[in-house]
């Protein structure tokens, strides 16, 4: 089994309301050096070894379901 991680974040320029809330909260709690906070999601799963081109298959998953490619970008890690 291959271990797959897909990191999904809003694209630069897209307002990240959750990121701004986290940034403001951290600053309010005494960490004034925090800036440009972004909130994303991590999707982790196992992929069968018999999948021939794992990278292409996971990319297809991202384009189909895991990321809204209009406003989100993603990074794939396969171990």
N, C-alpha and C positions, 0 to 999 in steps of 0.2 A: 504494500500500500504506500502511495505517495501522500505526504502531508501537504495540504494546500492551504495557503492563507491569501485572502484577497482583502486589500485595504482600499476603502472607498471614501473619498472626500469630495466636498464641493469644489468646483473649479475656481481658480483665482478670479476675483471680480464678482462672484456670486455671494450675496450677503449671507453670512453664517450667523444666524440669530443665536443659536445655542453656543457657538464659540464666543460671541460677544458677551453673553450672560456669564459664561465661565470666567472669561477675562475680568469682567467687572467684579464678580464675586471674589476672585483671588486677590485683586487689588484692594478690595474693601476689607479683606481679612489680613492685610498686612504685607502683601507681596506686590509692591508698586512696580517692580521691574517686569511684570508679565505683560506681554503685548502680542497681538496677532494670533490669539488662540483660535484653533479650528477644531471642530468636533466632527468625527467621522465614524465609520463602522468597520469592524473586522469580522470577516466571514471565514471560518476555518472548517475544513472538512477533509476526509480521506478520499482518495481517488484510486480506483483499482489499477494494478500494475499493467493490466492488459490493454489499457488505453494507449494507442500508438503515439499520438502527438498530444501530450498532456497540456502543453502551453496553449496550443491552438484550441483545444477543447475547453479549457478554463476561460479563455478569451471569449469564446462563443457563449459560455454561460453568463459572463459579465455583460456582454452586449445584449443578451436576450432577457436576463432577469435581475442579475445582482447589482447593476448600476444603471442609473438614469443618465446615459451618456450625453444628454443635452446639457445638464448642469453638474454632472459628477465625473471625476476621473478615478481611475483605479490602478493599483499596482498588484501584480501577481508574484507570489513566492511559492516555489515548489521545492520540497526537500525530500 
